[in-house]
Amino acid sequence: MLDPDQGNTLLQLARAAIAQALSFDSHELPRSDWLEKPGATFVTLTLRGQLRGCIGSLEAHRPLIDDVRQNAVVAALRDPRFSPLSKAEFAEVVVEVSLLSAPEPISFSSEADALAQLHPSRDGVILEYGAHRATFLPQVWAQLPDPRTFIAHLKNKAGLPDGFWSDEIRLSRYTVQKWSEEKHHG
């Protein structure tokens, strides 16, 4: 668990990385020991309340500082769902950083059993089936509070029909600690 000051540092790192990628002058933040430890993050960008980019790592495979920076730049410039963030949008975009716990596999006997084990608003969920893989952060429960609907949309995101089920589906859950900029930066 990180403290609020560390969370604010992650937000500053994400914003500074995007600023540099957009060729704005940006200060370098000092590297600290806690930033060198492996971490898995998602960086979510919203513009006027609408999703504008969201990219992340499901497993800690590089130093936290590098994970935040790289995910921020990819969310801003290379999320395939959106055009690259413009310099004009940068002042208005709101940055959110989510730090993920290690994923834990969920054991279940059926889709109904799996749905009954989910904790809305707390669980981030990873769905895997063959080459299909998708995740929703816990924040997505705010838009999809019903577990059946949540999983149906997650299947669609993975490229599967919403009614699809197989005994070979794997589900994992994780939690997040998240920080969001309180106001627009301009």
N, C-alpha and C positions, 0 to 999 in steps of 0.2 A: 504494500500500500504506500502510495506517495502522499505527501502533504500538499495543501493548497498552493504553496509557493513553488513546489516542484511541478505541479500541474500548470501553473502560469508560465513556467519556463518552457514546458512542452508547447504551449500555445504560441509563445514568442518564437520558438524554433521553427514551428510550422509556418508562421506568417513570414519570418525572415527568409526561409527557403523559397517560398513562392515569390517574394519580392525580388530576390536575386535572379530567379528564373525568368522574371518579367523585365529584367535589366534595370530595376530600381536600385538606388543606393540602399544598402542594408548593413547593419552592424553584425559582426560575428559574436555569437554568444560563447562564453567560456565553456570548455569541456569540464565536466565534473565527474568524479568517480561513479556516482549513481547513474549517470548518462551512458557510461561505458558498459554497463551490464546489459545482457540480452533482453530485448523487450519486443512485444508484438503490439502494434497499434493500428488503428484506423483513423484517418483524417477525413472529416466530413465538412464540406463547404455548403453553406446555404446563402442564397441571395433573395432578399425580400421574402423570406419565409419558405422558399422553394429549394429543394435539393439542387445543387450546382456541381457536385462531384463528391465521390466517396470511394477511397481506395485504402487498402490496408493489408496487413499480414495476420495470418491466423496462428502462426507459431513464431516464437522468439528465435530468430536465426541470425541476428546481427545486433550490434550495439543500439540501445534505445535511441540515442541521438541520431544515428544514421537512418533508423527505421522511420522516425517521425519526419525527418527532412525529405527522404525519398518518397514516402507516401504522400506528403503534402504537395510536392511538385507534380507527381503523377495525377493526384486528384484534381489539381488545378489545370493541368495542360494535356493530360492523356487519358482521362476517363472516357472510354469509348461511347458512352451515352450522351456526351456533351461536347460542344465545340470548346476549344481552349479558352480559359479565362482571359478576358481582355484587361489591359492596364486600367481602363475606366471602371471595370467591375471590381477590381482589386480593393478599392477604397470602401466599397459597400459589402463585400463578402464577409460572412461571419464564419470563423474557424472553430471547429470542435475537434478535440483529440480524445480518443478512447483507448485506454490501456487494457489489454485483454489478459485474463487469467489463462492458464494452460487449459486446452480443451479436455473434457472428460467424456468418454463414450457413455451413451445411454443404452442400457439393456432393456429390451422390450420383446413381447411375444406377438404383437399385432400393431396396426396403426392406431387403434383405439387405446391400447396400452401406452404407446409412445406419447400420444396426445395428453393422456391423463397425467403423465409424469412431468410435463412442461410447467414452468413457473413463469406466467406472463409478467412482463415488465422487468424480470430479473435475468432470465436466460437469453443469451445469444445462442443461436442454433446453427450448426453446420450439418447440411444434408449431403450425403455422398451415395452415388449409385454408379458403378462402373466409372466412366470418364466424366460423368456429370457431378458437379460440385457447386454448392452455393452456400452463402451464409446470410443471416440477418442479425444485426446488432440488437441488443435488448431494446434500444430506442424505437425499433420498428413496431413493437407492441402497441405504441401509442396510436398508430394508424390501423393496426390489425390486431385488436385485443382478443379475438376468438382463436384458440389454438388450431382448430380445423382450418380456418381461413388463413391464418399465419403460415401453416405448413403448406397449404395449397399454393399460396403465392411463392413460397420458397421453392417448391417443386418447379413452378413456372420459371423462376429465376435460373434454376439449374438446367433448364431446357427440357423438362419433363411435363407431361400433361398433369393438370391439377388433381385428377382422379387416380393417377398412377400409384400403385403400391407394389412392393416386392419384398420378400423376406431378405433380399440382399441389400436393401437400403441400410445405410449406417447413419446414425445421428450422434452428434456430440454437442455438449453444451459448455458454455463459458460465461463468465461474468465480466463486467467492465467497470473501470473507474474512469469517469469522463469529466472533461473540463470544456467549457464553451466561453467564447468571448461574450461579454455582457452587452456590448453595444457595437455599432458600426465604427470602423476606423476610417478616418478621412483626413 
